[in-house]
Every structure is written in structure tokens, then in C-alpha cells.
Amino acid sequence: MSVAVIVPAVGESITSGVLSAWHKKDGDHVAVGDPLFTLDTDKVSSEVTALESGVLRIKIAEGSEVPIGSTVAEIEAGAAPAKAKVEKPTAIVEEKKAETKPEPKTEVMAAKAAPAVAVPPASRPSPEGRVSRRKLTPLRRKIALQLVNAQQTAAILTTFNEVDMSAVMNLRKEVQEGFQAKYGVKLGFMSFFIKAVVEALQAVPQINAQLEGDELIENHYYDIGVAVGTEKGLMVPVLRDCEKLSLAGLEKELLGFAVKAREGKIGLSDLQGGVFTISNGGVYGSLLSTPILNPPQSGILGMHKIQDRPVAINGKVEIRPMMYLALSYDHRVVDGKEAVTFLIKIKEALENPVRLFLD
């Protein structure tokens, strides 16, 4: 009996996807739960597993666009994998036959020697190898469209500030061992930034609002998106109710999303509903950038590389670990005064992080 392998539904508005990779070969034996293929859509990348044990018969090749509900393979339920053929030991027989042949005379060998083959002149490199062409994945197409729409539909402005990371770095170093022993996760930088952003949003609620037609929607919750780069492209999983989570709770949520991203298991529900986004270009070495809004949100915070720089402290020059902060915002919703106030609130929270830690 054959069981059809169907492209599953992965979201209400998604009608098709790209079968980007088969994880099994045609004729392989699969067990229930084995990963079969990866489906890329314009929102998420999903791994489809086997619902039956048996031999896989692939019908659709990698790279094909497939409608939701279509059949891409069949599993011959209960069939056993084909046994490998045993090769006969012919090499020994051939060797023995060769030993019985008389050795030809030297003159005869010379007469039968093949004439020397002229080496052709080196050919010029083919222009065909200078470029490669491939279709954009649905996810990359969606990212491109969303970024262009953001630039065209919002009045994006970016304002900057800098923060002295000494206090956060010293606090992390001081409590890290006990924190890990108690909570089972490392204390990173991102949880401090999320807590600081929540405080700043509470102090400047205009940034936690968004335009919808001719109405201004004010959000009274704090679901924060954290942009992460994956092999498939940029994704922004959302941490829910961040105002209710401790630093340890935030770190556990972040670790869970990191595992999901690495395994390609971030779902559509993980990406929906954020009110503000944090993007950390510093992990790639970025010193300064102007992040683009994640519509319909009105603000996004860019974190950057921590770099030792000379700064004036109480009239003296000291070397401190400094980070530039960039807030891009929709100027239709947020005024410059509010944007500057928001960044100063984040700066104050991070330069006095003990209160965040105690909260």
C-alpha cells in the first residue's frame, strides 16, 4: 500500500511554497518522524516529516514550486529497503588469467606502441562560468518586497546616541557563574536591551503606536521582535509579554528561538504580532547603521559593535567600551523629541543595569 506525501498547510494566506531540499533519496527507507523535505514559503521555512514507515518514492524534484495539498512523493508502507548487491570476486580470476599469458617480445611491443598525442593549446576561459543565476526563494522575495514597501510607505528617520557598556559588562562578569547555575542559561546582552526597550516604550508610548489607515493604534502590550539572520534570510521572532519576564526568562526565550532558527523550525505564529523590533548588527562587526522599519511597527532599535573609545568622564579622558545606538522611526507617528527621549531612556537604563537585573 502506498501513502501519499502531501505538502501541508503552513498558514492561512500561504497557497504554495518551494521544495528547497529533499533530506532522503528516492528508494530510501524512512521511519515515522524522519525529516523528508524542507518547504520554503514567503514567511517561514518548514521541515516536513514522514507520517508512515516504508520506502520513499520521490515524484517532485528539488527547487520546484508546489501548491499546498499537492503530492510530492509516496511511501510504500511496509516495504523493506533494497539489499545491496554482493559483487563477485572477479579480480582474482582476472589476475590468474593474466599470469598464464606469454610475455610479448620487446620488438612487438615497440611496433604496437601508440603514437604520441599532441597536447592541444590552452583554451580560453569560457564566459559561461563567470556568473550564476538562480531564482529568489519565496522568503527572500517577501523580505525584498517588505523592505521596499517600508521605504515607500513610511517617513523613516534615524536618530543616534551612544551608551557606555561598562556597567552591563561588569555586572554580567560578576553574576554570570551564579546566573548560569541557577537558571541554566547564560546572561547575554540582548535581555538587558529588551528590558531597557520595554521601559523606554512605557515612558514614550508614542513609539508603541502604529498607523492603520487614518487611525492611530496605541498598543498597551510589549511583544518585542528580535531580528536574527538565518541561512534562509532575516527573520524576526517575537518574544511575548516582555514586561512580565525577568532577564532569565528572556534569555530562555531567546535560546529557544536560537535553537528553532538553527533547525529551521521557526513557525508563522512565532513571527506575528510584534510592536517593536531590535536588530543587532554588532554580532557581524557593524559599527553604525540605519535599520529599516518592520511594518506596521513605528520603531526599530539598531545595536552595534562594542568598541573601546576615548570618552570624557568627569573632565578626564578614559577608554570605555562604547556602543552606538540607532533608532529608526516613522516620523508620521513619532516626533524628534520623542525619539531622542526614547534613546536617552535606553541609555540611562543600560548605564545603570542593576535595577533591570533586580526587576
Secondary structure, DSSP 8 states (H G I E B T S, - for coil): -EEEEE-----TT--EEEEEEESS-TT-EE-TT-EEEEEE-SS-EEEEE-SS-EEEEE-S-TTEEEETT-EEEEEEET-----------HHHHHHHHHHHS----HHHHHHH--------------GGGG-------HHHHHHHHHHHHHHHHS-EEEEEEEEE-HHHHHHHHHHHHHHHHHHSS---SHHHHHHHHHHHHHH-GGGGEEEETTEEEE--S--EEEEEEETTEEE--EE--GGG--HHHHHHHHHHHHHHHHHT---GGGGS--SEEEEEGGGGT-S-------TT-SEEEEE---EEEEEEETTEEEEEEEEEEEEEEETTT--HHHHHHHHHHHHHHHHSTHHHHH-
